Amino acid sequence: MFTNEKDARERLIENEELIFTVLLASKSDDIDVETQNNWQKLWNELNVKNEIKLTENRIISSFKNTILSKRNKTLSKYRELIYEEYSKII
């Protein structure tokens, strides 16, 4: 997520599951409350748009829909925040 040459939008979309997994890991009792709150805030901000159901089997997640609506410059800042917070968990 942090080293390939794709733009921030592509990297975030490709790593939605990893970001969600780290969010869940941040809820562990041995993680400080500030880090837990930062992860929850990031997740909430990146999930403001509604999920879109295209067909019975195809859905655009709230995360992806939100990412697609934001500017790449803004997403680069989110990516940097995720990197900072990720290093506190892993």
LINDACOR-V233659 format. One record per backbone hydrogen bond with DSSP energy under -1.0 kcal/mol. NH is the residue of the N-H (numbers start at 1). CO is the residue of the C=O. E is the energy in kcal/mol with one decimal. If there is no record, write none. Layout:
NH/CO/E
NH/CO/E
This chain:
11/7/-2.3
12/8/-2.6
13/9/-2.4
14/10/-2.5
15/11/-1.2
16/13/-1.3
19/15/-2.7
20/16/-2.4
21/17/-2.5
22/18/-2.4
23/19/-2.1
24/20/-2.3
25/21/-2.3
26/22/-2.1
27/24/-1.2
28/25/-1.6
31/28/-1.7
36/32/-2.1
37/33/-2.8
38/34/-2.4
39/35/-2.3
40/36/-2.2
41/37/-2.6
42/38/-2.5
43/39/-2.6
44/40/-2.6
45/41/-2.6
46/42/-1.7
47/44/-1.4
52/60/-2.6
54/58/-2.1
55/58/-1.7
60/52/-3.2
65/61/-2.8
66/62/-2.5
67/63/-2.8
68/64/-2.7
70/67/-1.2
75/71/-2.3
76/72/-2.1
77/73/-1.2
78/74/-1.8
79/75/-2.6
80/76/-1.9
81/77/-2.1
82/78/-2.8
83/79/-2.2
84/80/-2.3
85/81/-2.6
86/82/-3.0
87/83/-1.9
89/86/-1.2
90/86/-2.4
